[in-house]
Amino acid sequence: MRRQGVAFVLGTVSVIAAAASPGTGPPPASDARADTVLALQGRTELPGYTGDFDHFAVDLPGNRLFLAAEDHGTLEVFDLRTGRHLRSVRGFDTPHSIFLVPQTHRLLITDGSDSVKLLDAGSLAPAGTLKLHPGADSIGFDSSSGHLYVVTGGKDVKLKESWLEEIDPVSTRKIGEVHLDAAHVEAMAIEQHGPHLYINVTDKNYVAVIDKSARRIVAQWPIRQARQNALAQLDESSRRLFIVARDPGMFIVLDGDTGVHVASLPAPKRVDAEIFDVANRRVYAPGGEGYIGVYAEVDAGHFAELARVPSSVGAKTAILVPELHRLYVAVSPGEGKSGGAIIWFDVKPVPAS
């Protein structure tokens, strides 16, 4: 069986963590071991760029990869399969998140302003705006409703409060909002087959559980294992919520029904994206220190650090394209430096038992 195969592989490289205490976990895996999980395949240099990149999006039918060049103020476009840089699109404040709407052939881009920018997905020409609270940043999509959630407000726009705004990306109509008494709200995980949404309230160190229909907070789950909880992914099948915190770097597993702590393992400190690989029961956490933390879900009660895959300094945001078995990572040049890149890895499947 699949899970038995995972356990067999892990048994050769690391200790499995079940309700591990914060700061504990297996030693880093060797580079040889890392190559059997993610194998580096290519790199595209982006000379002249400064600051950070933010999130990716994929247009699979159009064979395009999009990247928000946050501090450069542009949308970068790449050939999905070759990685070749195709073009740079200007006209944004601080681009963060990108969402492709296939029904209308539009791209929605949050850029820290008071509106979501709309582009024609083919020509990438401006196609309108959707006004929200200022500070539009992180997004999450609910396939059960077809609605998109956008985090707005917060300290980046000098506000002590934030909002989670719900929009219909097809009609570009705002549906409703949830007010959050916090100045720093980060990424979310959304039940695609259930009533809840989980979002990191980072400055107050808890996860807010939101009833999507009622648009209200129904629980607050404190994160005690680390500070600056920022990333979230959800395995609905096992009812496990995966949180990555930054101070110190920690991969934290919670029960998705109760918020009870299940496990903790070391993670990179500078993570800006977290990806759940459903097919391989893995979580990828790219860190700006120069490695990708890879975690295996053995079963609902056992998790392990599978590998620390070398990447590049500043490589802290990523996207998985399951159809290509490929993980793309953006290498941010950071402050005071020039020149970024994208790199990509082949995702190696879990060996059959």
Steps between C-alpha positions, in 0.01 A plus 500: 500500500607862443541596864696184577733592214560840654575351838748254348697779332503718809623220716834509317571870546340664799312476824120528469343769718174434680391796713862611513596783732596833340856513374541126475526294185732300280835624373509640147510242224800471270513664158487154341178432686362839391555410134261210534225740614555813285751504214616840372434528124545861394553865580408827327696808605324836542779760509426851616224408743504621861298420811260209537282288277164385632259237367465294182203395286476255211317508168531134404308515168696810399835353612578805713635557848428833672702652784423811705818707520395666825768766541560539127133591445452262206338178389757263351400244237689179418465204268370232736694207357830661402515770769590763239413857603239632256407849616458745786171684559495832687220700661487367858578635844634198691373184330443209737253234382370392159181311412399379152125497428448257210130587459576862409861462385610756756790527744427647844804651673522642852763772530466653846271777374128554557396299196565167331647555154341310207691405185395330180669161539601488135634845424570590867346840431310677784137383525362686802524504879306376801504742794568358848653622824861614451786254536373210285746213540452125564224305325325163528253327269196296606407262219174404673361854464721632222589793724838661560612635838737799527685626809497881524596768752779462754829659586630534143233764440533642852181342634454315829218288359462258210225342295439176319297602195298251298454563129353327197793494256273442199265795552772692695237580762575526871289252701588585860779535754628392841662761726820398680629700796863459397765694311675198347301222334672251273407192297187286524387142436144435382286191532388408149245252635410657831377817672824645634792721405820521708710818496822602677461801728874549515548791737286331768631147446178314434307336220150639448239244397233664287155370416479577128122520481454717810816702430603501863786371713388189689830405669849631573776240527819631666835403349731438795787320328636809316421860411405658167273223375474594134423209265218247494404187306226246570465126441124456512526122476697464824360818663849641551591869477862580413637831633845644437627761746808719460633566853655252535435317175252225582272260313197451725216251457159562661185292512274672247189443711623592848822700456687253724875488434608179324866549406778757455817479292774753415442713189683779319451841662434698183213314336252688279306209347386158613386225263315177574584230244186285522627220277818445703366600844774762538522864599763729343622809689751708299725707723702809423797345680558289190314173547154348463366319804313186392260330744323167462155420631543136596153484650274734698714466812852476359706752302868513407755733349575314180774723354662841492537566129766759404356790299640858505521779755178702467302209351195525726187484284391215272221326310438134423371400156382141555425445132870549420632348826692823542565748782593857403679726750562875476843622614462850644811720486400672826590845625815664367560229240423473130403202291241231568408169340249222477609140549303181456514147631363168383282353776603139560209275597494292816641156411245220491528263794 
